[in-house]
Structures are given as C-alpha cells and as structure tokens.
C-alpha cells in the first residue's frame, strides 16, 4: 500500500516538529510538507495534494475554523485537528468536527505528555475515512421527536470513535425530552468530552452531561464518559447508576466501549439497547456481543454511513449486531426499540 501523505499545519515550529516526528515513526506515513498558517497551507495543498492534513485551530492570518470551512467547501479531504487541551481549544475542536474534520487529538501537556502516541493510527484511519455532509445538514434530514413517545424502562448504551461527533449529533437530534436513559463512550480526550456534552445538550431536547460517579440513570438524561479520566460503567446496586473506573486502558482506550457494554450486559440484561457507531479498531465488538447474548437488542451503523467502518464491521462480523442501520435512521430506531406500547407505561 502507498504511504499516507500528510501535511502538518501549526503556527509553532516546535509543534510542527513534534507532530512530524511522531508521524515519521510509522513507515506507512510520509510527511510531505509543513505550513505555519492557513495561507501557506492553502498553497501547500495545491502543490502537494496530501492525503491528510493535521490542523491547529488557533493560528495567525486566518482562523483555523474559517480555513477548515473553506477547505471542506472547495477541496474536501480528511483533516485531523491537533488542539490544545484547554476549554477554548476544546470548544473550537468540537466546532471543527461539525464542519467536517474527521478526528481530534490533544497537544502534549505536563499532565498528558503521551497524547501523540496514537497519532499515526488516527491519521491512517483518517486517510481511509468517508467524508459525509456536514452535521447541520444531517440534522435537517433527521426526524422530529415523536410527541407520543413513552420510554419502556430500557436503557441505551452507545459506543463510537472516529467520526463519532458527527454521528452522535445525528442520533440525538431527534431525541425527545423524555428519552430513555442513555450512556455513551466516545474515544475523545478530556476536556473535549466536557465541551461536546455541552454542545449536544444544546442540540437535543434531552439533558446531556458527562457521567459522574453514582449518578442515577434517569429518563430524559444522557451521560457521556468523561474523556480519558476513566471507564464509564453501569452499576445495578439498587438502581442503575453511573460508575467511573480509573483502571488501565482496554483495547488501547480509556474510556473503553467494551467496558461500558460489558457492564450493561451484566447489570441490565435484556432491558437494554446497544449501539455501535463509526470508529477505527475493534473496541466494543466483544461487549456488544455480550449484550446481545444477555438479551439486549443491538444495532450497528452501516458501512455506507460510517466515516470509518471499523468498530461496526468487527461487531457485525462477530455476530454482535442484530441489525445494521443507516446513521440518519439510528435515532428513530433506538426510540422504536425503547417505546412502550400504547396503553402501557
């Protein structure tokens, strides 16, 4: 296979060097160029025709988001955001992924010096990504919440990785205020998950927050695993509750989708719906199979609608997925599987 050709864009020469060094450790990647601002990047894209671009959000001469929007409109190709691990950087990164960026990764810091360890894998996954319409266009196509929806007591567990921001926005656009209790593990570092939870909360009638230790799973609430702080589980001690575990990574991830799904299989059995969305790797496949064997209903995103058909593919091939569903229909499918029949509560 041909190596992935990458353009590195960052206003810091030091950061460009760190990103290039991390990528060059993988023989399947070639850094074909560097740019210090969007104007240089624009010329480099024309001259070098890269497969993937890494892009900083905050740069001189042109805002990174404005540049990304132009790229996605005029010459769309995979972009991985490399952002500072700050609230401001997180907010901008979430917006970038709504505009069409495939993935995001945090810059190294004193607290998290190893954030670039999986950068090569993320860039290679981005190179094979399918670029879809912007999330706001998907929202326009999603169905409105049904006023007659009544939850039937099931909980919903969702796992996602690369392309997950776009996918989750599409799923929750049609979620009603009385949605089934929903727990999510998304491969995204802190503090990006906090910013994304706030963004989702503003896009749906449900209430979306990061999961907190001991928080009861309630109708109308959505709980997002809090980044790399730990694994999110569902505990059944008297009442279904969130549990956070600061154990080692599983399948290379913390939080891990497998950890969430395994806990739901054990705690909820057939009173659950499991959903695996776009993402690279195999995290979540074994856990979703455990959920299905425990009696839960299980859904997987279709290949055509996935940015990266990795996690859903592995889950489908091992028999964990009961039904494959296109992204624009997954939200309504979840509600159909958790809706109480007329006349019952």
Buried (B, 14 or more C-beta within 10 A) or exposed (E): EEBBBBBBBBBEEEBBEBBBEBBEEBEBBBBBBBBBBBBBBBEBBEEBEBBBBBBBBBBEEBBBBEBBBBBBEEEEBBBBBBBBBBEEBBBBBBBBBBBBBBBBBBBBEEEBEEBBEBBBBBBBBBBBBBBBEBBEEBBEEBEEBEEEBBBBEBBBBBBBBBBBBBBBBBBBBBBBEEBBBBBBBBBBBBBBBBBBBBBBBEBBBBBBBBBEEEBEBEBBBBBBBBBBBBBBBBBBEEEBBBBBBEEEEBBEBBBBBBBBBBBBBBBBBEBBBBBBBBBBBBBBBBBBBBBBEBEBBBBBBBBEBBBBBBBBBBBBEBEBBBEBBBBBBBBBBBBEBBBEEEEEE
